[in-house]
Amino acid sequence: MSQPENDIDAMNTPRILVTGATGFLGRHLLPILRSRWGDAQVVGVSSADYNLLDAAQTRKMFAVVQPQWVVHLAAYAGGIGANRRYPADFFHRNALLTVHVFQEAALAGVRKLIYPLPGCAYPASAISPIDEGQMWNGFPQAESAAYSLAKKQGLVAAQAYRQQYGLASVVVLPGNMYGEYDNFSQGDSHVVPALIRRFHEARRRDDAEVALWGTGQPVRDFVYAGDVAATIPYFLENYDAAEPVNISSGTSTAIVELAALIKHLVGYTGRIVWDATKPDGQSVKVFDVARLQALGLSCPTPLEAGLRRTIAWFAANYREQTDGLRLEETSGTNGTNGQLLAHEALFSNSQPLASSS
Ligand SMILES: NC(=O)c1ccc[n+]([C@@H]2O[C@H](COP(=O)([O-])OP(=O)(O)OC[C@H]3O[C@@H](n4cnc5c(N)ncnc54)[C@H](OP(=O)(O)O)[C@@H]3O)[C@@H](O)[C@H]2O)c1
């Protein structure tokens, strides 16, 4: 029986499932996938649709959606403060989110699975620029090890399911992402959202100074989340190998430069005071992007341009907390998480910056 032409197109286009679609990276990724493959072929889900801590719900998700390709972004992430207080929750939840999705994807006959691993999965002793070959050279940063090692099981799973089930699973390592839809809560945020919020609120209160932990000398590699998302179609269509790939800008920015730039873009006119008695964390942590570039990919958005977009989105949504802006910490799970001090958020950013989420 002949098919109408558009039905044949739909049959030839893989159905793509994105877990964690309501999160930071998911919100950047969904429009990119939909503009490429069409709204009907791209299904984004969150915990409100399927709780992937539950194996039965995970199985149901695959039975209902019947995807050929999966981008598994769902994770339980937070800042260093939350990681210190809830390491067992970070381990348990991320382990289950990884285990359930690999298993059920394989049983459901999924053809391609993209799995992002955070940069904090690299050993704490990794030497910058950190290339993918350093992955198993040591233990990760202790504060977020429960999170990062639970996530890192995905690397083992990718190889195991590739070998046993022929699941084309691909592990990518986004660097220190920043951008619209990031988490700006004091307990869960990384350095870019933490600084944007600090300077924005200091400007609103007309504070004379903003105190930041450390010397500001550590160097990090920041990547615009929209750039990371834009590489995912390539991995879905063209990359099928067990070797993980760093996805970052490969550029180096000292925290002191980052703070000065954000202060300027936010329009805060007070002083920055660095508290050098507080720890700095690793002095340099940047990612080697040679493997990414060899694939013809890059993350080209200049830091200033990406920050302008992020700050504009934050400022537009701050007052009413619109468009899903996250200002409250959500990673505590037992109702006992108090508000973290602002400096804890910045302290977390003085630690290896890709440390959580
Ligand atoms: N952010 C970074 O800098 C970074 C860097 C490298 C790698 N990564 C990785 O990239 C992925 C996306 O990170 P992100 O920053 O976008 O995370 P995020 O903003 O924290 O979003 C997490 C997503 O996971 C979903 N989720 C959480 N628990 C779930 C559950 N039990 N069942 C189903 N869905 C659940 C959330 O749904 P609800 O909204 O319903 O809770 C949300 O959509 C993660 O795997 C992370 O490890 C992130």
The ligand as an SDF file (V2000), in Angstrom:
LIG
                    3D

 48 52  0  0  0  0  0  0  0  0999 V2000
   25.1070   21.8780   33.7100 N   0  0  0  0  0  0  0  0  0  0  0  0
   26.3550   21.6040   33.3760 C   0  0  0  0  0  0  0  0  0  0  0  0
   27.2510   22.4630   33.4590 O   0  0  0  0  0  0  0  0  0  0  0  0
   26.7220   20.2230   32.8670 C   0  0  0  0  0  0  0  0  0  0  0  0
   28.0360   19.9820   32.4660 C   0  0  0  0  0  0  0  0  0  0  0  0
   28.3680   18.7210   31.9790 C   0  0  0  0  0  0  0  0  0  0  0  0
   27.4060   17.7180   31.9140 C   0  0  0  0  0  0  0  0  0  0  0  0
   26.1280   17.9820   32.3310 N   0  0  0  0  0  0  0  0  0  0  0  0
   25.1420   16.8960   32.2140 C   0  0  0  0  0  0  0  0  0  0  0  0
   24.1580   17.3290   31.2810 O   0  0  0  0  0  0  0  0  0  0  0  0
   22.8820   16.8170   31.6700 C   0  0  0  0  0  0  0  0  0  0  0  0
   21.8920   17.9590   31.7610 C   0  0  0  0  0  0  0  0  0  0  0  0
   22.3270   18.8510   32.7820 O   0  0  0  0  0  0  0  0  0  0  0  0
   21.4670   20.1260   33.1410 P   0  0  0  0  0  0  0  0  0  0  0  0
   22.3770   21.1270   33.7390 O   0  0  0  0  0  0  0  0  0  0  0  0
   20.5960   20.4780   31.9950 O   0  0  0  0  0  0  0  0  0  0  0  0
   20.5430   19.5380   34.3190 O   0  0  0  0  0  0  0  0  0  0  0  0
   19.3210   20.2370   35.0680 P   0  0  0  0  0  0  0  0  0  0  0  0
   19.1160   21.6240   34.5850 O   0  0  0  0  0  0  0  0  0  0  0  0
   19.5120   20.0070   36.5240 O   0  0  0  0  0  0  0  0  0  0  0  0
   18.0550   19.3800   34.5630 O   0  0  0  0  0  0  0  0  0  0  0  0
   17.8800   18.0820   35.0290 C   0  0  0  0  0  0  0  0  0  0  0  0
   16.7370   17.4460   34.2820 C   0  0  0  0  0  0  0  0  0  0  0  0
   16.6050   16.0960   34.7540 O   0  0  0  0  0  0  0  0  0  0  0  0
   15.2540   15.8470   35.0540 C   0  0  0  0  0  0  0  0  0  0  0  0
   15.1540   14.8820   36.1230 N   0  0  0  0  0  0  0  0  0  0  0  0
   15.6940   14.9580   37.3760 C   0  0  0  0  0  0  0  0  0  0  0  0
   15.3330   13.9060   38.1040 N   0  0  0  0  0  0  0  0  0  0  0  0
   14.5370   13.1330   37.3000 C   0  0  0  0  0  0  0  0  0  0  0  0
   13.8270   11.9280   37.4920 C   0  0  0  0  0  0  0  0  0  0  0  0
   13.8560   11.2770   38.6640 N   0  0  0  0  0  0  0  0  0  0  0  0
   13.0990   11.4290   36.4660 N   0  0  0  0  0  0  0  0  0  0  0  0
   13.0500   12.0800   35.2770 C   0  0  0  0  0  0  0  0  0  0  0  0
   13.6970   13.2250   35.0340 N   0  0  0  0  0  0  0  0  0  0  0  0
   14.4230   13.7480   36.0430 C   0  0  0  0  0  0  0  0  0  0  0  0
   14.6980   17.1930   35.4870 C   0  0  0  0  0  0  0  0  0  0  0  0
   13.2830   17.1600   35.3600 O   0  0  0  0  0  0  0  0  0  0  0  0
   12.3630   18.1070   36.3060 P   0  0  0  0  0  0  0  0  0  0  0  0
   12.4980   19.4830   35.7350 O   0  0  0  0  0  0  0  0  0  0  0  0
   11.0010   17.5700   36.1540 O   0  0  0  0  0  0  0  0  0  0  0  0
   12.9100   17.9510   37.6820 O   0  0  0  0  0  0  0  0  0  0  0  0
   15.3800   18.1220   34.5030 C   0  0  0  0  0  0  0  0  0  0  0  0
   14.6590   18.1550   33.2870 O   0  0  0  0  0  0  0  0  0  0  0  0
   23.0890   16.0520   32.9600 C   0  0  0  0  0  0  0  0  0  0  0  0
   23.1840   14.6840   32.6610 O   0  0  0  0  0  0  0  0  0  0  0  0
   24.4170   16.5600   33.5060 C   0  0  0  0  0  0  0  0  0  0  0  0
   25.0830   15.5700   34.2320 O   0  0  0  0  0  0  0  0  0  0  0  0
   25.7650   19.2130   32.7840 C   0  0  0  0  0  0  0  0  0  0  0  0
  1  2  1  0
  2  3  2  0
  2  4  1  0
  4  5  1  0
  4 48  2  0
  5  6  2  0
  6  7  1  0
  7  8  2  0
  8  9  1  0
  8 48  1  0
  9 10  1  0
  9 46  1  0
 10 11  1  0
 11 12  1  0
 11 44  1  0
 12 13  1  0
 13 14  1  0
 14 15  2  0
 14 16  1  0
 14 17  1  0
 17 18  1  0
 18 19  2  0
 18 20  1  0
 18 21  1  0
 21 22  1  0
 22 23  1  0
 23 24  1  0
 23 42  1  0
 24 25  1  0
 25 26  1  0
 25 36  1  0
 26 27  1  0
 26 35  1  0
 27 28  2  0
 28 29  1  0
 29 30  1  0
 29 35  2  0
 30 31  1  0
 30 32  2  0
 32 33  1  0
 33 34  2  0
 34 35  1  0
 36 37  1  0
 36 42  1  0
 37 38  1  0
 38 39  2  0
 38 40  1  0
 38 41  1  0
 42 43  1  0
 44 45  1  0
 44 46  1  0
 46 47  1  0
M  CHG  2   8   1  16  -1
M  END
$$$$
